[in-house]
Amino acid sequence: MNAPLIHASESALNATCAHRLAVVLSVIAATLAPAYAASAPSSGGSVDCASPSGDVEGAICTEAALAAQDRKLVDVYAAASRSASAEQKNRLFAEQQSWLSERNRCSGAKDRTACLMDRYTRRIADLQAQFKLVASRGPFRYECNKSTSDILTAQYFETDPPTARFFHDGRTVTAYIARAGSGARYENANISYWEHQGEASVVWYGRKMTCNASAAK
């Protein structure tokens, strides 16, 4: 057998192995993604209250309002997992692990209960908006900075608290309703959006924009 043929065979073998590995990883991700819900104790929550670990889990087991939010999150997470694609399941699982770490940092909060309630409420609303598990309005299309190519879309969800999903410049983010003297205002750590009488003032990852709904299509 000559060298080119050997190299071709090796390339084909490597491609086959890579494909099989990709399939295996996809199956693993699909299996792990709903683990947060599937591993929930018989109480319906995510915490085994027979042996809670740490102050946060202890608070969830002893405070009825927190326990109710924990059970609700398990249900919402399961619904999100059912509607997610294989790729989304992988991301969903990773985001949930990140959120659990964030939740557990409430252990050091001055008002631990308030911190935990805020974490749970926002996570539930975010999942409901991301996976369209509740009623919504939109999406609506806006032209920003008087440019027909600078487009922002917004979709409003009937979560608690109300949320909106915004898409612009390759990013999709969830923002939460905030106080406003008039109009509708939504915020998260990276954006702010204030719409009043068809015009929206937006700060998008540090960039200020004025977006006009009158040209929406």
N, C-alpha and C positions, 0 to 999 in steps of 0.2 A: 504494500500500500504506500503511495507516495505522500509527501508531507502536506500538500494542500488538502488532500482528502481527509487526512487525520485531523487537521485543524478544523475542517468543516464539520466533522463528526463531533469533535469536542464542543464546538459552538452550539450545535443542535442539542447536545446533552445538557450543556449549561442552561440553555433556554428552557428546556423541559423541566429541569430542576427548579429554576426560578419561578416558572409558572406554578408548579406544584406547591412551592413554598408560599406563594401569594395566596393560593386557594386555602391552604392550611391556616395562614394568618387571618384571612377573612372569616373563616369558620370560628376561630378562637375569639375574634372581636365580637362576632354576632352572639356568641355564647356568653361572653363576659358582660356585655352591655346591660342586660336587664338584671344583673346580679344584685344590685342595690335593692330592687323590689323582691326578687325571688328569694333572697336570703333573709327577708324580714321575719321576725319571730311571730308566733301564733297570735300575739296581741294585735298584729296589723301594723305596728311601727317598725322602725329600723333598729331599735335598741332592744337588747335582751335585758329587761328590767330585773331578771333574777340575779344578774351579776353585771350591773352597769359599770362602765370604765370611765372614771374621771368625773369632774364637777359638771360638765356639760350633759353627759348622759344621765347623771343623777338628777339634774334639774328637769330633763325631759320626762323622766320616770315619775317624778313627784308633783309636777305642775300640770294640771289637766289641760290648760290651754296649749301648752307646748306639746304635750302628748298628742293632742288633736291635730296640730299642725304637722307633726312628724308623720302621723298616719296618712294625712292628706297628701303629703309630699310623696310617700310611697306609692299611692294610687296614681298621682299625676305622672310620676316618673315611669310607672308601668305603662300608662296610656301613651306617653311620648315614645317609649321604646317600641311599642306595637306599631306605631305609625312611621317609625324611622326607617330609612334605608340602611343597608349594611354599613356604608361609610358614616352615616349619621350616628349609628349605634356606637361606633368606635369613639367618635368625638363626644357623644353624650356621656359615655362611661368616664372618659378622662375629665370632662367638665365636672361631673358629680364628685369625683375624688378631690378635685381642686376645691369645690364648694364645701366638702366635709372638713377640709383643713381650715378653710375660712370660718366655718361655723364653730369649730373647736377653739378658735382664738377668742371667742366670746368668754371663755373661762376667766380671762383677765379683765373683762369689762367692768366698769363701775356699777352698771345696772345690767347684770348678766341676762336676766329674763327679757328685758327690752331689746337687747342686742340679738338674742336668739330669735325672738319673734320677728324682728326686722329681716334677719337672714332667711328665715323660712318663708315669710310672706313674699319677699322679692324673688326667691328661687322658684316658688310655685308659679308666680305670675310670669316669670321669664320662660319657663317650660311651656306653659299654656299658650303664650304668644308665639314662641319659636315653632311649635308643632301644630298651631292653629286648633287648639282644643276647645276654644270658646268662640263666641260670636265676635265678629269684627266689622269694621267699615274700611272700605278701600280695597286695594291700594290706590292712593292718589299720587299724581305726578306733578312735580314742580320744576320750573326752570329757574336756575340760580344765577345771580349776577348778570342778568340779561343775556344769558348765553343759551342757545337752543341745544347745545351739546353738554351743558353742565346740569345734569338732571338728578334730582333727589325724589325718592318715592317714600310715601308714608302710609302705614296701615295701623289703624287704631283698634285695640282689643279690650273687650269687656272683662278684664281681670280685676283682682282686688289686691293692690291698688291698680287703677287703669294704667295700661302700658301702650306704647307705640313701637313699631318696628320700622326702622329707617334703613334705606339702602342708598349708598352714594359712594362713588370712587372705589368700587370693588369691595366695600365693607357693608355688612348688615349688622345692626346693633339694636338691642332692646333698651328703651329709656322709660323712666317712670314719671308719672304725673307729679308736678310740683306746683307750689302756690304761685298764682299770678293774679294781678289786679284785674285783668281782663284777658280774654282770649284763652288759648290753651298752651300750657308750658310743660315740656317733658325734659328730663335730664338724666344723665348717668355720668360716670367718671370722665368720659371722653367727649361727650357732646352736650349741647343744650339746644333746645328748639322751642321757639315762642311764636305761635301763629295768632294773628289778630287781623280780622277783616280781610282775609285772603292773602296776606303777606306774612311770611315767616322770617324771623331773624334767627340764624343758625350759626353756632360755633361747632365746627366739625374737626376734631383732633387739632384744635388750635387755629383753624382757618375760619375766618368770619365770612358769612355769606348772607345775601338777601335773596329769598326764594319766593317767586310769585306764582300763585295758584291760578291766576286768571288765564294763563296759557296752558293749563293742564289739559291732557288729551286722554 
